[in-house]
Amino acid sequence: MIARAVAALALAGTIGAAAPERDDLAKALAGRVPGEPQSCITLGSNDGPQIIDAHTILYRHSGKRVWRTGPIGACPSLRPLNTLVIEVWGGQLCMNDRFRVVTPGLSIPSGYCRFDSFTPYDKIR
């Protein structure tokens, strides 16, 4: 009986911790519709990255478009407030480009992670 109560509390804590991340994503994508995923985005006019959670990274393009991507596979250190160190080749960021994650207060980056495709979210007119 006690084990069930502990398990329920642990699950509730996990669900509660994920709620702010879902709220951040919902707010960032509110009033926008997804388009066709792209292999690359141009970095020059994009703001970001904003890490939402372990599966979601956002780039904002001039307030009109939000690009949503994430890692291919697991990227254990990917969480809000961490910093991405990205290897950029040319002026674009593309699927399969590598990045590492640095946690505030630490100087050793994570192992390499790779970007998935980039999905545009545009405002509804």
trRosetta pair geometry for C-beta under 8 A, 3 or more apart (Angstrom, degrees):
i j d omega theta_ij theta_ji phi_ij phi_ji
1 4 5.9 -52 -155 30 30 111
1 5 6.7 28 149 -17 63 105
2 5 5.6 -54 -151 36 37 113
2 6 6.3 36 152 -19 68 104
3 6 5.7 -53 -147 37 32 111
3 7 6.3 33 153 -19 65 107
4 7 5.6 -55 -146 38 31 112
4 8 6.2 33 154 -21 65 106
5 8 5.7 -53 -147 36 30 112
5 9 6.4 29 154 -17 64 105
6 9 5.8 -55 -148 37 31 110
6 10 6.3 33 153 -20 65 106
7 10 5.7 -53 -147 36 31 112
7 11 6.3 31 154 -18 64 106
8 11 5.8 -55 -148 38 30 111
8 12 6.3 32 153 -20 64 107
9 12 5.6 -52 -145 36 32 113
9 13 6.4 35 154 -21 64 104
10 13 5.7 -53 -152 34 31 113
10 14 6.6 31 151 -19 63 105
11 14 5.6 -54 -151 35 34 112
11 15 6.4 31 153 -16 67 106
12 15 5.7 -54 -145 39 32 110
12 16 6.1 33 155 -20 65 109
13 16 5.7 -55 -143 39 29 112
13 17 6.3 30 157 -21 64 106
14 17 5.9 -55 -148 33 28 110
14 18 6.6 23 156 -16 62 108
15 18 6.0 -61 -152 36 31 108
15 19 6.9 49 150 -41 63 96
16 19 5.7 -37 -157 4 36 119
17 20 7.5 -52 -176 24 38 98
17 21 7.9 26 139 -4 63 111
18 21 5.5 -62 -162 42 52 114
18 22 6.1 52 145 -23 81 104
18 53 7.4 38 -139 -118 81 143
19 22 5.7 -56 -147 37 33 110
19 23 6.3 36 155 -21 66 105
20 23 5.4 -53 -147 36 35 116
20 24 6.4 39 153 -23 67 101
21 24 5.7 -48 -149 32 33 113
21 25 6.6 29 153 -14 64 105
21 52 5.7 109 -165 163 88 78
21 53 4.3 71 -174 -69 142 113
21 56 8.0 137 174 48 107 126
21 80 7.0 -151 -102 -30 96 126
22 25 5.8 -56 -149 39 33 110
22 26 6.1 34 153 -19 67 108
23 26 5.7 -54 -142 39 30 111
23 27 6.1 30 157 -20 64 108
24 27 5.9 -57 -147 37 26 111
24 28 6.3 24 156 -18 63 110
24 52 5.4 -177 101 -137 119 92
24 80 7.7 107 23 -91 174 139
25 28 5.8 -57 -145 37 30 110
25 29 6.2 1 165 5 66 114
25 52 4.9 73 -72 -165 94 149
25 53 7.5 -43 -46 -3 125 109
25 56 6.0 7 -100 131 125 166
25 58 7.9 174 -118 -48 71 129
26 29 6.5 -74 -141 51 24 92
26 30 6.2 51 155 -61 64 92
27 30 5.7 -26 -146 -13 29 119
28 50 7.4 -174 -107 90 150 145
28 52 7.3 -109 15 -88 149 127
28 58 5.7 -62 167 -112 154 170
28 66 6.0 144 160 -146 96 161
29 32 5.0 -105 -167 54 62 117
29 66 6.3 -130 -95 75 67 147
29 68 7.3 7 -84 -61 123 133
29 121 5.2 -67 -133 179 91 164
31 123 5.8 6 130 -139 101 78
31 124 5.7 -118 -179 22 71 98
32 66 6.2 -15 -143 31 175 112
32 121 3.9 65 142 160 133 100
32 122 5.9 157 -152 75 90 20
32 123 5.6 -52 -96 -85 77 41
32 124 6.9 -160 -105 -23 25 76
33 121 6.8 169 75 -152 22 69
33 122 6.3 -27 56 61 75 75
33 124 5.9 83 -17 -74 106 90
34 68 7.7 -56 -113 32 105 128
34 119 5.4 -11 -153 166 108 120
34 120 7.2 131 -157 82 54 49
34 121 5.5 -35 -91 -95 57 77
35 119 6.8 165 60 -174 64 70
35 120 4.2 -8 41 70 120 100
35 121 7.2 -161 3 -81 82 28
35 122 6.2 51 -38 -4 117 107
36 119 7.9 -140 121 -133 18 73
36 120 7.7 12 54 32 49 101
37 117 4.0 52 171 134 124 135
37 118 6.6 139 -160 70 73 36
37 119 4.7 -44 -96 -85 77 77
38 41 6.5 103 93 -65 130 75
38 117 6.5 154 68 -175 33 94
38 118 5.0 -35 66 71 88 94
38 119 7.6 158 15 -90 72 28
38 120 6.7 45 -5 -26 117 100
39 94 5.7 9 147 -153 81 93
39 95 4.9 -83 -154 10 66 115
39 117 6.3 -55 -96 -124 41 88
39 118 7.5 9 108 23 5 93
40 92 4.4 19 180 170 124 131
40 93 6.6 154 -154 78 72 40
40 94 4.0 -28 -95 -97 93 85
40 95 7.1 -99 -64 0 58 73
40 118 7.2 18 175 19 5 131
41 46 6.4 60 141 -55 124 153
41 59 6.4 150 107 78 160 151
41 61 7.7 -125 -168 -71 124 127
41 67 5.3 -7 -85 -110 158 167
41 92 6.5 157 77 -156 32 82
41 93 5.5 -14 59 58 85 92
41 94 7.9 178 19 -80 55 46
41 118 4.9 -103 -34 132 113 173
42 45 6.8 31 105 28 107 87
42 46 7.1 157 94 -19 60 110
42 91 6.0 8 -147 133 81 100
42 92 5.6 -53 -97 -100 49 78
43 46 5.6 -84 -148 37 41 113
43 88 6.6 -14 -29 -136 160 144
43 91 5.9 -142 37 178 95 63
43 92 6.6 177 -13 -118 88 23
43 93 5.5 94 -67 -21 103 101
44 91 6.1 2 -40 -173 100 116
45 61 6.0 60 111 -150 95 78
45 62 5.7 -5 159 -46 116 101
46 59 4.4 7 -180 170 128 115
46 60 6.6 144 -161 73 69 40
46 61 5.2 -36 -100 -88 77 74
46 67 7.0 -26 -132 17 133 128
47 59 6.9 156 75 -167 43 63
47 60 4.4 -16 58 62 100 99
47 61 7.8 -166 18 -71 73 27
48 57 7.4 107 174 165 125 88
48 58 5.9 -138 -119 109 133 59
48 59 3.6 -129 33 -115 156 61
48 60 5.8 145 -46 12 103 68
48 67 7.7 -116 8 57 164 100
49 57 4.9 -15 -168 -175 126 109
49 58 6.8 134 -162 68 69 42
49 59 5.8 -50 -103 -76 66 81
49 84 5.3 21 46 21 135 143
49 86 7.9 119 -13 -45 127 135
50 57 7.0 149 73 -163 46 57
50 58 4.5 -21 59 61 101 97
50 59 7.7 170 15 -77 80 33
50 60 7.6 39 -3 -21 122 99
51 56 7.6 123 -165 92 49 63
51 57 5.7 -27 -103 -106 59 79
51 78 6.1 -156 -147 -174 127 79
51 79 6.4 86 139 122 134 14
51 80 5.2 -173 96 -94 95 43
51 81 7.5 -91 64 14 119 32
51 82 6.1 -6 33 54 164 86
51 84 7.1 151 -57 -40 113 106
52 56 4.0 -30 57 96 120 114
52 57 7.0 -159 11 -85 84 26
52 58 6.2 68 -35 -13 111 106
52 80 6.8 -1 -154 -74 15 98
53 56 5.2 44 43 33 82 99
53 78 7.7 62 133 125 36 95
53 79 7.0 -5 -150 -125 41 60
53 80 7.1 -18 -81 -34 43 91
54 71 7.9 -54 166 24 64 120
54 74 7.8 -11 167 -150 117 69
54 75 6.7 177 -168 69 78 79
54 76 7.6 -10 -140 -132 121 25
54 78 4.9 115 -135 85 54 97
54 79 6.1 -10 -71 -78 76 73
55 70 4.6 8 173 -150 54 148
55 71 7.2 -101 -126 35 46 82
55 78 7.8 124 -44 105 27 134
56 68 6.4 -32 -151 -160 92 98
56 69 7.9 132 -151 80 46 34
56 70 5.2 -41 -85 -84 33 110
57 68 7.5 140 74 -159 48 49
57 69 5.2 -29 66 75 98 82
57 70 5.8 153 10 -94 84 46
57 71 7.9 85 -12 -36 119 68
57 78 7.6 -79 -60 -162 105 125
57 84 7.4 52 -132 -57 140 150
57 115 7.7 -82 53 -121 140 94
58 66 5.7 -19 -161 -175 110 106
58 67 6.8 143 -159 76 54 55
58 68 5.8 -22 -101 -100 75 64
58 69 7.9 160 -87 27 29 68
59 66 7.2 154 79 -162 45 55
59 67 4.3 -8 59 56 97 110
59 69 7.4 19 -1 11 103 109
59 93 7.8 152 -57 57 162 147
59 118 7.6 -23 34 -144 123 122
60 63 6.9 31 170 -74 113 36
60 65 7.6 151 -161 89 49 52
60 66 5.5 -25 -105 -107 66 75
60 67 7.7 -151 -72 20 20 75
61 64 6.2 -55 99 60 87 82
61 65 4.1 -9 58 68 117 97
61 66 7.2 -163 17 -80 81 25
61 67 6.5 72 -25 -21 111 99
62 65 7.2 36 51 27 83 82
64 122 6.9 -4 155 -138 79 80
64 123 6.4 -96 -158 7 56 111
65 120 5.4 -29 -166 -159 120 102
65 121 6.7 142 -162 70 64 50
65 122 5.4 -26 -105 -94 84 72
65 123 7.9 -110 -78 -8 47 77
66 120 7.5 133 74 -160 43 52
66 121 4.5 -20 65 60 93 107
67 118 4.7 -7 -172 -174 116 109
67 119 6.9 142 -159 69 59 40
67 120 5.8 -33 -99 -97 70 58
67 121 7.5 -175 -84 16 21 79
68 118 7.2 144 67 -159 38 56
68 119 4.8 -26 61 63 93 97
68 121 6.1 53 -15 -20 110 115
69 115 5.4 2 162 -163 139 100
69 116 5.5 173 -166 64 82 79
69 117 6.8 -152 -119 98 92 31
69 118 4.8 -37 -68 -99 113 67
69 119 7.2 160 -73 15 57 72
70 115 7.7 136 82 -148 22 59
70 116 5.2 5 66 24 68 125
71 74 7.1 9 104 150 134 10
71 75 3.7 158 -50 -17 171 128
71 78 6.1 -155 -21 -30 130 160
71 113 4.5 -51 -128 177 127 122
71 114 6.5 100 -157 64 74 47
71 115 6.9 -74 -110 -103 44 32
71 116 6.5 74 129 -22 11 95
72 95 7.9 82 -50 -169 123 86
72 96 7.2 8 -8 -92 147 58
72 113 7.6 160 44 179 66 75
72 114 4.6 -23 33 83 112 102
72 115 7.1 41 -17 103 91 17
72 116 4.9 139 -67 -76 73 79
73 113 7.7 -151 74 -144 90 83
73 114 7.6 52 32 44 100 96
75 78 4.2 50 105 -16 110 124
75 101 6.7 117 163 -21 108 132
75 110 7.2 95 -174 121 80 153
75 113 3.7 31 -111 -113 120 146
76 110 6.9 -177 66 -146 84 136
77 82 6.2 159 152 -150 90 165
77 101 3.9 177 103 85 116 134
77 103 6.3 -109 -161 -52 114 100
77 110 3.9 -148 16 -69 144 143
78 82 6.8 -141 -134 63 32 142
78 101 5.5 -141 -77 -77 58 152
78 113 6.8 26 -50 -41 121 176
79 82 5.5 85 62 -6 67 121
81 104 6.3 -53 149 -12 100 125
82 101 5.0 23 148 -174 136 104
82 102 6.5 164 -173 76 87 43
82 103 5.4 -44 -116 -98 102 54
82 104 7.0 -132 -107 -18 50 76
83 101 7.1 141 74 -159 46 56
83 102 4.6 -22 65 61 100 98
83 104 7.4 103 -13 -65 102 70
84 99 5.0 -8 -169 179 103 134
84 100 7.4 140 -159 73 55 40
84 101 6.2 -33 -101 -100 57 65
84 102 7.9 -177 -84 18 11 80
85 99 6.3 153 76 -164 48 75
85 100 4.6 -16 60 61 105 92
85 101 7.5 -164 17 -78 82 16
85 102 6.0 66 -25 -19 112 110
85 109 5.6 -66 27 -110 137 148
86 93 6.9 -21 175 -120 144 117
86 97 6.9 36 -168 136 97 120
86 98 7.8 158 -151 98 55 50
86 99 4.5 -25 -102 -105 68 105
87 97 6.4 -160 77 -179 81 91
87 98 5.0 18 33 70 123 90
87 99 6.8 -155 12 -83 73 51
88 91 7.8 29 166 -121 120 18
88 92 7.8 169 -161 77 95 31
88 93 6.2 -57 -115 -86 97 78
88 97 7.1 25 -103 -165 48 143
89 92 8.0 -26 79 63 64 74
89 97 7.2 -158 16 -119 95 110
93 97 5.7 -113 -163 38 66 159
93 115 6.8 75 161 -6 98 172
93 118 7.7 97 98 -60 98 142
94 97 5.0 114 61 -33 67 109
94 115 7.2 151 105 73 33 129
95 114 7.8 52 175 158 54 99
95 115 5.7 -125 -123 103 38 92
95 116 6.2 -12 -131 171 95 24
95 117 5.0 -10 -86 -85 130 54
95 118 7.2 -135 -60 -13 86 80
96 114 5.2 -10 -140 -173 40 125
96 115 6.7 -61 5 60 17 75
97 114 6.8 146 70 -150 31 73
97 115 5.2 10 53 20 83 118
98 112 4.7 -25 -159 -161 118 116
98 113 7.1 135 -155 71 64 38
98 114 5.7 -42 -96 -94 58 72
99 112 7.3 127 65 -153 27 67
99 113 5.6 -33 69 67 78 88
99 114 7.6 141 20 -102 75 25
99 115 6.8 66 -2 -46 115 90
100 109 3.8 53 144 159 131 133
100 110 5.3 177 -166 59 79 72
100 111 7.2 -149 -122 112 94 14
100 112 6.0 -58 -77 -98 84 51
100 113 7.0 139 -98 16 36 83
101 109 6.4 142 68 -162 33 84
101 110 4.3 17 51 12 87 127
101 113 7.0 30 -22 6 101 130
102 106 6.6 -161 -171 84 74 88
102 107 7.4 -4 -150 -143 117 25
102 108 7.9 164 -125 86 83 26
102 109 4.8 -56 -75 -99 82 80
102 110 7.5 -141 -68 -5 38 78
103 106 4.5 36 70 31 94 122
110 113 7.1 18 103 -23 125 105
115 118 7.5 3 163 -58 123 89
